[in-house]
Amino acid sequence: MQVTTEDGGRLNAFAKEPRMEVIEAGSNRGPGTQLMLISGAVLVVALMAVTVVIS
């Protein structure tokens, strides 16, 4: 951590940030990513159906 001293003697600590990673526009989504998207959509629909049944 980088620490600097401000006016009045207070210390200010800055967190060490992770390196940025550039993702290309044409990167392929694997089958795991598609499975997560589909299961997330099914979960949202199921939660909405439960909400409708309860109310």
Secondary structure, DSSP 8 states (H G I E B T S, - for coil): -EEEE-GGG-EEEE----------TT----HHHHHHHHHHHHHHHHHHHHHHHH-
